[in-house]
Amino acid sequence: MVISKLTPSVKVLEALFGTGYLLTHYAADFEVYGANYNQKMVEIARRNLAQAGVSAYLRHGDVESLPYEAESFDSVVSTMAFSGYPGGAKATSEMRRVLKEGGRLILIDVNYLWDGN
């Protein structure tokens, strides 16, 4: 998996993990945590992780007020969600707050065209 090559870390947080698809690809390699404001997605991701035979510590949480202590993670990952955060500056601040000094913040996002093409 590409993420393992990008993040030689031990403790990883994925903010707004959706159905947990990406988590299923790297949770076996790291101590993985996740926060998502949608409780239904937390439940779906837990089922998907179990089906894949891996686990992560998932919880309900808002990316603008992450439920973790400062400098808790070696890497923070956010994919396909950043443009949907109501307060991008606050979300970025929170991700940096929980990231250890020298850690890696990995943001991957796509700006969809208005017409869906």
Secondary structure, 3 states (H helix, E strand, C coil): CHHHHHCCCCEEEEECCCCCCCHHHHCCCCEEEEEECCHHHHHHHHHHHHHHCCCCEEEECECCECCCCCCCEEEEEEECCHHHCCCHHHHHHHHHHHEEEEEEEEEECCCCCCCCC
